[in-house]
Amino acid sequence: MCNEVFHRDHAPEQQELLLNITKEFNLVATGSSDYHGEAKLNTLAEFTTSKENWEELESRANQRRVVRK
């Protein structure tokens, strides 16, 4: 359903490759700060998922729900 494209450890060419894979398989590109506390270089919300992509993920999840709101 989604592909973590935007991450501190992904070089620009890797992000481009991941975006192509995302499009090919109709996935949603996401980001991640991978924040696990102050012991790592990653900062909170360093790489986030765009509002549009978050809404697309929610929409897809809602379509798959067995129990509706």
GIPE-V64120 format. One record per residue. N is the residue number from 1. PSI is psi in whole degrees, 0 to 359 (* if undefined). NEAR is the number of other ideal C-beta (glycine too) atoms within 10 Angstrom. Layout:
n->N psi->PSI near->NEAR
n->N psi->PSI near->NEAR
This chain:
n->1 psi->324 near->12
n->2 psi->165 near->15
n->3 psi->121 near->15
n->4 psi->101 near->16
n->5 psi->316 near->24
n->6 psi->109 near->20
n->7 psi->148 near->17
n->8 psi->323 near->14
n->9 psi->357 near->10
n->10 psi->119 near->17
n->11 psi->160 near->8
n->12 psi->319 near->7
n->13 psi->329 near->8
n->14 psi->320 near->12
n->15 psi->319 near->16
n->16 psi->315 near->12
n->17 psi->315 near->13
n->18 psi->322 near->18
n->19 psi->321 near->15
n->20 psi->317 near->11
n->21 psi->318 near->13
n->22 psi->314 near->18
n->23 psi->316 near->11
n->24 psi->322 near->8
n->25 psi->14 near->9
n->26 psi->49 near->8
n->27 psi->174 near->20
n->28 psi->127 near->20
n->29 psi->129 near->19
n->30 psi->167 near->20
n->31 psi->167 near->20
n->32 psi->136 near->18
n->33 psi->339 near->16
n->34 psi->37 near->16
n->35 psi->120 near->13
n->36 psi->28 near->8
n->37 psi->180 near->7
n->38 psi->356 near->9
n->39 psi->350 near->6
n->40 psi->164 near->11
n->41 psi->335 near->9
n->42 psi->139 near->18
n->43 psi->154 near->12
n->44 psi->129 near->10
n->45 psi->29 near->10
n->46 psi->317 near->15
n->47 psi->112 near->20
n->48 psi->171 near->14
n->49 psi->136 near->19
n->50 psi->155 near->13
n->51 psi->318 near->8
n->52 psi->317 near->9
n->53 psi->324 near->19
n->54 psi->316 near->15
n->55 psi->323 near->12
n->56 psi->318 near->17
n->57 psi->316 near->16
n->58 psi->317 near->11
n->59 psi->314 near->10
n->60 psi->320 near->14
n->61 psi->318 near->10
n->62 psi->326 near->10
n->63 psi->335 near->7
n->64 psi->353 near->7
n->65 psi->137 near->8
n->66 psi->319 near->4
n->67 psi->122 near->4
n->68 psi->153 near->5
n->69 psi->* near->4
